[in-house]
Amino acid sequence: MDRRFLEYKNPAGGYGAAKTHDLYLSWSDPRIADRINKLELPAASPEYMRSTLACGEYLLPGKGFPKCDALLDFSFKYLHEYKRQGHFDGMMDWGDIPLGAHGMKDHMDQGTPESAPFRGYTGWSNGDLALATGFYLHFLRTGDQDVLRDGLDFTWHLADVDTVHYWPEDKKYDCSPGTNYVGLGRRHDQQHWGTFPLEYGYVCDDGIYAYLLTGEERILEVLKLVGANYNAYYGRFMALRLYEITGEQRFLKRFRRDMERETVVPRSDNFRSNSYDATGYLFVESILPGALKEKVLAGIGKYAPRYHSAVHAKQYPPWIPAVLACKYAPCPENFFTLKAMLFQMRSYLDADYALPRNNSIAEYDKKWKCPNLPVASLFFWVSLPYVMDTLHRAGITEKECLTLKYKWEDFPSRTEVLKNSSFKKTPWIQHCHYTVPLSKQIFRDWGLDRDLDDEGKIRYRLALRRMKLYEDGKLLGPGVFAHALIMKNGLIGWSSLGWSLMMTASDKSDPCTNGRKYVFEYTSEKDWKWQDKPSFDEKLVKIYPYPDISKVSGTWCAVLDHESPDPVLVFKPSKEVAKRAAAALKRHTLTEDGKVLKNWRRNQNVVIFTVPDGSDPRTNKREYRFAYKSEKDM
């Protein structure tokens, strides 16, 4: 098989039909091949499909959400070309494509520039992220037959390759006699054989659309098999659709059992379910009106505060529960939640998604490095048209959503001793950092300023410098270095992730066993006071390139052993505070062989500077000293 986009090649050959069954036919008249390869499927117009409400209230293209429409349109064109140009044909690959793009590395930092990653977690899209449900919805909105055919390919692959149709007793998986894995499925990787049945990414809901659009009885047969045996969280609403189609009471009984444990939002913070099969909520509402009202409103009420704040982590957006909340309780708070969810996605929506003129997928991937469109399916494909319709009917525009701005919300002061036993080393061998959980959430140290109004941006940047981490009483900092630098280099900097910190010890030792005391400290704006520090004069010993300590850039940084006074770290300080801080800054000096240097700045306990002649301060045999004189020593 010629799967040209895959870097993984099995030198021993494969097993089963995937490596043996391909049959290629050629025709002297290209028109015959074109007709065979692109069979037309009868379908009504998108306007008629929407009017039936059979698939809910979704917005047709061209109704005031141009960026959303552009992303959706591009997503399916990209995957269509990826499948075609990558030769993902054959039964094993038919309707499936790798999860990653050209040049993208997998989670173990493996990959090649001209192919897609294929090992481990990166795996395949179909049974994990690129849900065919999105294909069917886009076809219903646009009438694009290529999109419908691709969706059917995905569904056939899921039904015939990913679904378990037969499972004998197997000692390898400790299967006792009578254990039934039939009807379950794989979130597969490693040439499709790498995972056990009932993996979290397997979901077969899209088969409902395929059956309703084509009347294909084989798909219904597989759906009934899955609906009768499926025990995973995803796909839990399929039983009600099967009851609607077949009238069989066993499916209604199954649905009612699942409903008893349904929480809607949030079952967990990482609720991919609300993006995977969230349209199931819509169909519950259409079949059993009001059945979810109490749970939807309770769930959104619990989760919405995250979207009413720039500070709190958002995770995967519960699009459809938010849509239903706007239906059940059309209040400003619920519509703001939906607006904020779309605002969260603006980095996707603001990108230029045009394919190159020659439609080269390899060329596009090289430009964008990793378009990550399969992951975008979690956020957009299945739910976005319903979100657009709800906002449109409320008179809320796309621009209004994407230009949303928050006010800064400060956190109370706190001091927390971190447990050494709670530090965990990253599992990725190419990185050197550790993470440690916090007892209560704090704000993350990156990205929030883009969500804030002008005043909020200033308050946030000042708050970053009021957040500190100490090792045996010595300041480790600053906490504003990019994550990538901390992960690669260590030694300098740490990072707040919100619910945890990412850092390395000052000598790269293991904080679990090095016996040192680590203390996290944050001072709120209302509690901050300007405080002087004792005088010091120290030689700079640990000097590194800045900002990446592995690359010489002409700018240098050095870690200080002493802590000098903070600059003004509050918004609109009093005249007395501003005067004392300005005077303190003048009492700082950086010298080279006793000569005062002017081109430097300080960030917590790190001094950042340039050398006048551009030489390397690590090798030029000059002495660099940083000093501070306190108020009382003047």
Legacy VTK file of the C-alpha trace (Angstrom):
# vtk DataFile Version 3.0
C-alpha trace
ASCII
DATASET POLYDATA
POINTS 634 float
0.000 0.000 0.000
1.231 3.480 -0.789
0.392 5.570 2.262
2.848 8.271 1.396
2.229 10.558 4.368
3.165 7.993 7.043
6.651 7.823 8.528
5.995 4.437 10.130
6.918 1.475 7.947
6.730 -2.085 9.162
9.696 -3.920 7.544
8.213 -7.291 8.391
4.984 -6.517 6.581
1.531 -6.254 8.064
-1.157 -8.667 9.079
-4.632 -9.270 7.731
-6.568 -7.673 4.938
-4.988 -4.270 5.307
-1.828 -5.343 3.483
-3.302 -7.769 0.987
-6.658 -6.786 -0.416
-6.088 -3.630 -2.473
-7.440 -3.750 -6.000
-6.758 -0.956 -8.494
-8.780 -0.481 -11.693
-7.946 1.857 -14.556
-10.127 3.058 -17.431
-9.264 4.262 -20.901
-11.941 6.933 -20.664
-11.329 9.180 -17.623
-15.008 10.140 -17.589
-15.895 6.588 -16.540
-13.436 6.685 -13.662
-14.766 10.058 -12.582
-18.335 8.809 -12.515
-17.371 5.664 -10.570
-15.185 7.500 -8.069
-17.755 10.238 -7.432
-21.166 8.660 -7.317
-23.878 11.240 -6.867
-26.135 10.688 -3.874
-29.699 12.024 -4.010
-30.347 14.729 -1.438
-32.718 17.604 -0.762
-31.541 21.224 -0.568
-29.851 22.544 2.600
-32.766 24.935 3.105
-35.255 22.058 3.104
-33.078 19.942 5.395
-32.887 22.807 7.898
-36.641 23.426 7.734
-37.464 19.877 8.848
-35.657 20.367 12.211
-34.753 16.668 11.983
-31.204 17.543 13.074
-32.025 20.529 15.237
-31.754 24.288 14.763
-28.407 24.998 13.085
-27.360 28.073 11.096
-26.898 27.871 7.343
-23.772 29.500 5.803
-23.734 33.188 4.957
-25.774 34.398 7.917
-23.245 36.700 9.577
-20.562 34.349 10.945
-17.919 34.503 8.188
-14.946 33.319 10.259
-16.856 30.352 11.638
-18.050 29.447 8.149
-14.503 29.765 6.742
-13.023 27.479 9.392
-15.690 24.827 8.936
-15.430 24.931 5.150
-11.651 24.704 5.224
-11.606 21.860 7.763
-13.479 19.472 5.515
-11.606 20.517 2.372
-8.307 19.935 4.183
-9.262 16.451 5.388
-10.615 15.537 1.966
-7.326 16.497 0.323
-5.279 14.883 3.097
-7.046 11.567 2.556
-6.792 11.806 -1.229
-3.152 12.938 -1.434
-2.026 10.566 1.311
-3.607 7.572 -0.466
-5.580 6.545 2.606
-7.603 4.008 0.699
-7.919 0.296 1.416
-10.217 -1.127 4.061
-7.871 -0.475 6.970
-7.304 3.166 6.108
-10.430 3.886 4.119
-12.204 6.713 5.886
-9.364 7.300 8.323
-6.334 9.593 8.408
-3.485 10.138 10.881
-4.144 12.554 13.692
-1.085 14.763 13.091
0.226 16.861 10.222
3.485 16.748 8.241
6.486 17.526 10.385
4.493 17.341 13.597
6.235 15.403 16.363
4.464 12.945 18.602
4.387 13.112 22.396
7.839 11.532 22.639
9.385 14.134 20.335
9.576 11.701 17.416
8.735 12.545 13.808
10.114 13.336 10.372
9.741 16.583 8.375
7.916 15.130 5.390
5.395 12.816 7.010
2.784 12.562 9.726
3.536 11.225 13.210
2.172 7.741 13.652
3.370 6.274 16.919
1.608 6.096 20.239
-0.887 8.738 21.196
-0.931 10.555 17.869
-2.648 7.605 16.219
-5.594 8.022 13.849
-8.312 10.628 13.673
-11.468 8.724 12.892
-12.227 6.840 16.074
-10.848 9.601 18.241
-11.254 13.205 17.149
-12.473 13.689 13.580
-16.043 12.641 14.169
-18.117 11.929 11.106
-21.071 13.605 12.808
-19.425 16.882 11.838
-19.219 15.774 8.210
-22.934 15.036 8.063
-23.857 18.330 9.679
-21.656 20.234 7.232
-23.235 18.360 4.329
-26.705 19.252 5.604
-25.643 22.916 5.738
-23.876 23.072 2.347
-25.032 20.173 0.184
-21.357 19.346 -0.570
-21.341 15.749 -1.858
-17.615 15.295 -1.203
-18.247 15.983 2.468
-21.075 13.449 2.547
-18.935 10.764 0.881
-16.072 11.390 3.299
-18.463 11.145 6.218
-19.795 7.833 4.929
-16.230 6.548 4.532
-15.508 7.471 8.139
-18.677 5.736 9.305
-17.989 2.559 7.335
-14.482 2.455 8.757
-15.784 2.868 12.284
-18.495 0.266 11.802
-16.444 -2.387 10.007
-12.883 -1.873 11.326
-13.073 -0.233 14.740
-16.114 -2.028 16.131
-15.628 -5.430 17.771
-17.875 -7.950 16.019
-16.402 -11.099 17.573
-14.417 -11.661 20.768
-13.397 -15.134 22.004
-12.166 -15.878 25.513
-8.667 -14.395 25.721
-6.210 -14.983 28.588
-4.056 -12.046 27.474
-6.769 -9.648 28.596
-7.924 -11.865 31.479
-11.307 -12.355 29.883
-13.431 -14.720 31.886
-15.864 -17.001 30.036
-18.889 -15.035 28.953
-17.160 -11.654 28.899
-18.631 -9.763 25.980
-16.616 -7.106 24.160
-18.795 -7.345 21.061
-20.215 -3.944 20.215
-17.348 -2.078 21.823
-14.541 -0.381 19.935
-10.982 0.894 19.778
-9.399 4.315 19.930
-6.722 2.752 17.810
-3.106 3.618 17.142
-0.004 1.706 15.967
-1.322 0.472 12.627
-4.788 0.243 14.225
-3.858 -2.542 16.622
-2.455 -0.668 19.604
-5.346 -0.331 22.034
-7.800 -2.450 23.959
-11.555 -2.451 23.238
-13.669 0.154 25.023
-11.132 2.936 24.578
-12.266 6.446 25.438
-12.172 7.819 21.890
-14.540 5.295 20.367
-17.949 6.726 19.574
-20.368 5.512 16.905
-23.110 8.151 17.038
-22.353 9.296 13.500
-23.840 6.059 12.224
-27.289 7.446 13.073
-26.810 10.222 10.490
-25.481 7.760 7.926
-28.502 5.506 8.323
-31.028 8.336 8.206
-29.410 9.856 5.092
-28.852 6.612 3.159
-31.183 3.985 4.640
-28.236 1.558 4.720
-29.398 -1.428 6.790
-25.859 -2.707 7.486
-25.090 0.482 9.404
-28.286 0.092 11.427
-27.289 -3.496 12.191
-23.953 -2.358 13.664
-25.628 0.487 15.557
-28.017 -1.927 17.217
-25.081 -4.146 18.164
-23.276 -1.190 19.715
-26.386 0.245 21.359
-27.123 -3.033 23.091
-23.617 -3.581 24.507
-21.919 -0.227 24.794
-20.884 0.798 28.310
-18.584 3.764 27.691
-19.465 7.357 28.492
-19.333 8.559 24.906
-22.216 7.633 22.670
-24.619 7.395 25.570
-27.466 9.141 23.731
-27.458 6.794 20.764
-29.840 4.422 22.532
-32.644 7.013 22.477
-32.176 7.607 18.740
-32.287 3.845 18.194
-35.530 3.660 20.153
-36.950 6.442 17.955
-35.939 4.530 14.810
-36.776 0.959 15.820
-39.375 1.305 18.577
-37.528 -1.405 20.552
-38.077 -0.988 24.282
-34.595 -2.308 25.174
-33.061 0.873 23.798
-35.435 3.108 25.749
-34.642 1.128 28.892
-30.934 1.550 28.189
-31.318 5.291 27.690
-33.264 5.742 30.938
-30.555 3.856 32.828
-27.901 6.181 31.386
-30.003 9.251 32.155
-30.051 8.395 35.856
-26.289 8.975 36.058
-26.131 11.833 33.540
-24.785 15.087 35.014
-24.645 17.123 31.774
-21.935 19.541 33.011
-19.404 18.902 34.294
-18.755 15.213 34.812
-15.107 16.235 34.996
-13.114 19.322 34.087
-11.846 17.575 30.956
-15.317 16.879 29.561
-14.534 16.052 25.954
-17.904 14.357 25.956
-19.550 17.736 25.641
-17.797 18.218 22.323
-17.788 14.610 21.132
-21.442 13.668 21.287
-23.042 16.773 22.713
-25.601 16.929 19.911
-27.148 13.973 21.679
-28.507 16.495 24.195
-30.346 18.249 21.360
-31.995 15.042 20.249
-33.049 14.178 23.778
-34.727 17.585 23.861
-36.479 16.991 20.516
-37.698 13.499 21.455
-38.390 14.112 25.153
-38.892 17.906 25.524
-37.752 19.284 28.858
-36.172 16.032 30.029
-32.763 17.678 30.440
-33.856 21.120 31.621
-33.098 20.720 35.313
-29.715 19.078 34.729
-28.653 21.502 31.992
-29.401 24.599 34.070
-27.719 23.145 37.151
-24.665 22.150 35.135
-24.255 25.461 33.312
-24.849 27.342 36.543
-21.924 25.471 38.059
-19.617 25.884 35.078
-20.520 29.326 33.709
-18.436 31.320 36.261
-15.324 30.171 34.407
-16.540 31.890 31.266
-17.446 35.056 33.142
-13.813 35.427 34.202
-10.584 35.764 32.206
-8.645 34.097 34.995
-10.265 30.705 35.359
-9.293 27.814 33.093
-11.920 27.063 30.456
-11.107 23.515 29.262
-13.354 22.031 26.552
-16.429 24.214 25.972
-19.813 22.607 26.758
-21.352 24.166 23.663
-24.681 22.343 23.470
-25.573 22.508 27.166
-24.968 26.274 26.866
-27.230 26.395 23.786
-29.963 24.566 25.675
-29.487 26.824 28.697
-30.192 29.821 26.435
-33.382 28.058 25.327
-34.552 27.090 28.799
-33.535 30.397 30.448
-32.805 33.128 27.833
-31.155 35.521 30.280
-28.127 37.803 29.638
-25.892 35.604 31.817
-26.475 32.501 29.681
-25.949 34.350 26.408
-22.737 35.863 27.794
-21.518 32.333 28.587
-22.071 31.308 24.971
-20.381 34.479 23.670
-17.382 33.844 25.918
-17.078 30.267 24.650
-16.759 31.536 21.088
-14.299 34.212 22.245
-12.156 31.447 23.750
-11.796 29.960 20.256
-10.694 33.142 18.463
-7.122 31.908 17.877
-8.618 29.261 15.574
-11.059 31.638 13.946
-8.562 34.431 13.258
-6.187 32.222 11.241
-5.857 32.290 7.440
-6.936 28.836 6.344
-6.574 29.122 2.575
-5.009 26.094 0.913
-2.075 26.720 -1.447
-3.011 27.201 -5.095
-1.919 23.674 -5.940
-3.877 22.308 -2.941
-0.689 20.660 -1.648
-1.327 19.335 1.849
2.408 18.898 2.440
2.991 22.549 1.509
0.218 23.723 3.795
1.496 21.674 6.737
5.007 23.027 6.221
3.643 26.573 6.419
1.515 26.015 9.498
3.665 23.322 11.172
0.568 21.768 12.758
-2.931 22.872 11.766
-4.318 20.525 14.422
-7.644 20.349 12.624
-8.639 17.007 14.130
-8.353 18.618 17.560
-10.424 21.538 16.269
-13.191 18.999 15.706
-13.606 18.793 19.472
-14.382 22.490 19.568
-16.216 23.161 16.338
-17.455 20.548 13.944
-20.235 18.901 15.867
-21.581 21.879 17.793
-20.617 25.212 16.234
-23.560 25.496 13.755
-25.989 25.183 16.684
-24.095 27.838 18.630
-24.154 30.174 15.631
-27.906 29.737 15.251
-28.594 30.520 18.916
-26.428 33.641 18.832
-27.885 34.770 15.485
-31.468 34.533 16.709
-30.500 36.570 19.774
-28.996 39.311 17.563
-25.433 38.624 18.745
-22.811 38.972 15.995
-19.595 37.072 15.452
-17.592 40.289 15.818
-19.255 41.012 19.158
-18.144 37.606 20.428
-14.566 37.793 19.159
-13.893 41.276 20.553
-15.062 40.476 24.066
-12.905 41.947 26.874
-12.740 41.068 30.570
-11.863 43.163 33.615
-8.984 41.999 35.831
-9.948 40.025 38.943
-7.318 39.842 41.653
-6.729 36.893 43.979
-6.347 37.117 47.768
-2.867 37.024 49.279
-1.536 33.584 50.183
1.550 31.707 51.280
1.704 27.963 50.615
4.414 25.479 51.550
4.634 22.961 48.701
4.886 19.296 49.622
8.093 17.737 48.308
6.303 14.428 47.800
3.806 16.142 45.463
6.388 17.130 42.846
6.188 15.014 39.699
8.767 14.849 36.938
7.553 15.253 33.406
7.150 11.896 31.622
8.664 13.319 28.428
12.346 12.447 28.301
13.273 15.565 26.294
12.114 17.856 29.118
13.630 18.467 32.544
10.910 20.187 34.555
8.700 19.169 37.468
5.107 20.075 38.266
3.538 20.477 41.693
-0.159 21.042 42.470
-1.464 24.074 44.353
-4.118 23.770 47.043
-6.161 26.585 45.461
-6.200 28.053 41.981
-4.114 31.084 41.077
-3.977 32.848 37.687
-1.705 31.461 34.974
1.269 33.591 33.953
0.711 33.638 30.193
-1.939 34.694 27.732
-4.438 36.418 29.988
-3.493 39.922 28.900
-4.957 39.351 25.444
-8.375 38.770 27.066
-8.373 41.892 29.250
-9.296 45.510 28.758
-6.500 48.112 28.775
-6.500 48.667 32.518
-6.758 44.933 33.167
-3.639 44.274 31.103
-1.601 46.612 33.310
-2.973 45.129 36.546
-2.272 41.577 35.306
1.359 42.328 34.407
1.922 43.904 37.823
0.252 40.919 39.510
2.648 38.546 37.743
5.563 40.106 39.613
3.788 39.825 42.930
3.756 36.041 42.463
6.949 34.443 43.821
8.527 31.057 44.450
11.219 30.451 47.086
13.712 27.598 47.559
15.049 27.498 51.146
14.195 31.151 51.472
15.938 32.174 48.243
13.835 33.638 45.464
13.570 31.492 42.331
12.454 33.496 39.394
11.126 35.120 37.516
7.803 33.400 36.939
7.318 34.890 33.497
9.645 32.797 31.327
8.011 30.943 28.456
7.044 27.365 29.227
9.198 26.022 26.408
12.330 27.603 27.898
11.633 26.189 31.343
10.975 22.730 29.925
14.174 22.727 27.845
16.596 24.649 30.018
15.559 24.684 33.639
17.792 26.675 36.033
15.994 29.955 35.429
12.318 30.677 35.723
9.176 28.847 36.705
5.609 29.043 35.519
2.134 29.145 36.995
-0.336 26.892 35.208
-3.271 27.933 37.371
-3.800 24.829 39.471
-0.118 23.865 39.502
3.411 25.204 39.072
6.040 24.097 36.560
9.670 24.513 37.661
13.140 23.058 38.173
15.357 23.221 41.235
18.243 25.714 41.154
20.704 22.888 40.448
18.285 20.605 38.549
18.082 18.220 41.504
14.904 16.279 42.272
12.661 18.447 44.503
11.021 15.283 45.804
14.257 14.169 47.468
16.624 17.156 47.705
15.312 18.128 51.143
14.709 21.770 50.251
11.722 23.808 51.294
9.651 25.325 48.495
7.214 28.134 49.267
4.780 29.791 46.875
3.753 33.340 47.734
1.277 35.777 46.240
0.511 39.283 47.477
-2.731 40.882 46.341
-2.836 44.448 45.091
-4.663 45.671 48.189
-2.103 44.007 50.514
1.067 45.033 48.646
3.286 47.644 50.302
6.618 48.964 49.145
9.343 47.459 51.354
13.042 48.173 51.366
15.648 45.361 51.392
19.103 45.094 53.005
22.133 46.350 51.111
24.210 43.838 49.139
27.054 43.693 46.632
27.543 40.391 44.817
29.610 39.038 41.971
27.609 37.578 39.087
28.680 33.954 38.846
25.850 32.185 37.021
25.554 34.055 33.706
23.461 32.692 30.815
22.279 33.838 27.363
18.848 35.424 27.453
16.030 34.574 26.904
17.003 31.028 25.839
19.994 29.946 27.915
21.028 27.489 25.194
21.408 30.145 22.455
23.770 33.139 22.408
21.714 36.207 21.517
23.853 39.157 22.643
21.688 39.660 25.724
22.651 38.005 29.020
21.057 37.244 32.347
22.352 36.307 35.784
20.640 34.821 38.813
21.098 36.915 41.960
21.664 35.479 45.429
20.040 38.511 47.057
16.574 39.956 46.737
16.320 43.697 46.149
13.164 45.835 46.563
10.307 45.353 44.145
9.464 48.198 41.781
5.984 49.665 41.995
3.659 46.660 41.624
0.240 48.257 41.971
-1.932 50.233 39.593
-1.869 54.016 40.215
0.383 54.003 43.319
0.500 56.812 45.831
3.043 59.582 45.286
5.043 58.416 48.315
5.338 54.837 47.011
6.271 55.976 43.501
8.924 58.328 44.939
10.509 55.671 47.192
10.571 53.056 44.400
12.144 55.484 41.915
14.815 56.422 44.450
15.527 52.733 45.149
16.011 52.020 41.464
18.741 54.673 41.342
20.530 52.898 44.199
20.937 49.729 42.080
24.186 49.448 40.094
25.632 46.953 37.609
29.377 47.230 37.002
31.935 45.688 34.635
35.407 45.745 36.220
34.158 48.607 38.386
32.710 50.648 35.507
28.975 51.344 35.786
26.836 49.853 32.978
23.586 51.490 31.919
21.951 48.855 29.676
20.367 46.508 32.214
17.052 45.768 33.852
15.941 43.546 36.712
13.109 41.004 36.841
12.664 39.720 40.384
16.012 38.040 41.182
17.351 38.032 37.622
19.372 40.888 36.106
19.256 41.145 32.302
21.997 43.118 30.569
24.164 43.680 27.488
27.968 44.043 27.319
29.157 47.322 25.676
31.604 45.639 23.260
29.375 42.624 22.561
31.774 40.115 24.108
30.752 37.010 26.051
30.716 37.832 29.782
31.332 34.177 30.582
34.700 34.160 28.803
35.935 37.774 28.556
37.626 37.548 31.997
35.849 40.634 33.331
34.168 40.876 36.695
30.489 41.752 36.799
28.891 42.877 40.048
25.373 43.878 40.997
24.799 45.982 44.108
22.022 47.658 46.051
22.201 50.206 48.893
19.250 50.379 51.271
17.564 53.554 52.509
19.042 53.232 55.998
22.593 52.853 54.627
22.430 56.036 52.602
LINES 1 635
634 0 1 2 3 4 5 6 7 8 9 10 11 12 13 14 15 16 17 18 19 20 21 22 23 24 25 26 27 28 29 30 31 32 33 34 35 36 37 38 39 40 41 42 43 44 45 46 47 48 49 50 51 52 53 54 55 56 57 58 59 60 61 62 63 64 65 66 67 68 69 70 71 72 73 74 75 76 77 78 79 80 81 82 83 84 85 86 87 88 89 90 91 92 93 94 95 96 97 98 99 100 101 102 103 104 105 106 107 108 109 110 111 112 113 114 115 116 117 118 119 120 121 122 123 124 125 126 127 128 129 130 131 132 133 134 135 136 137 138 139 140 141 142 143 144 145 146 147 148 149 150 151 152 153 154 155 156 157 158 159 160 161 162 163 164 165 166 167 168 169 170 171 172 173 174 175 176 177 178 179 180 181 182 183 184 185 186 187 188 189 190 191 192 193 194 195 196 197 198 199 200 201 202 203 204 205 206 207 208 209 210 211 212 213 214 215 216 217 218 219 220 221 222 223 224 225 226 227 228 229 230 231 232 233 234 235 236 237 238 239 240 241 242 243 244 245 246 247 248 249 250 251 252 253 254 255 256 257 258 259 260 261 262 263 264 265 266 267 268 269 270 271 272 273 274 275 276 277 278 279 280 281 282 283 284 285 286 287 288 289 290 291 292 293 294 295 296 297 298 299 300 301 302 303 304 305 306 307 308 309 310 311 312 313 314 315 316 317 318 319 320 321 322 323 324 325 326 327 328 329 330 331 332 333 334 335 336 337 338 339 340 341 342 343 344 345 346 347 348 349 350 351 352 353 354 355 356 357 358 359 360 361 362 363 364 365 366 367 368 369 370 371 372 373 374 375 376 377 378 379 380 381 382 383 384 385 386 387 388 389 390 391 392 393 394 395 396 397 398 399 400 401 402 403 404 405 406 407 408 409 410 411 412 413 414 415 416 417 418 419 420 421 422 423 424 425 426 427 428 429 430 431 432 433 434 435 436 437 438 439 440 441 442 443 444 445 446 447 448 449 450 451 452 453 454 455 456 457 458 459 460 461 462 463 464 465 466 467 468 469 470 471 472 473 474 475 476 477 478 479 480 481 482 483 484 485 486 487 488 489 490 491 492 493 494 495 496 497 498 499 500 501 502 503 504 505 506 507 508 509 510 511 512 513 514 515 516 517 518 519 520 521 522 523 524 525 526 527 528 529 530 531 532 533 534 535 536 537 538 539 540 541 542 543 544 545 546 547 548 549 550 551 552 553 554 555 556 557 558 559 560 561 562 563 564 565 566 567 568 569 570 571 572 573 574 575 576 577 578 579 580 581 582 583 584 585 586 587 588 589 590 591 592 593 594 595 596 597 598 599 600 601 602 603 604 605 606 607 608 609 610 611 612 613 614 615 616 617 618 619 620 621 622 623 624 625 626 627 628 629 630 631 632 633
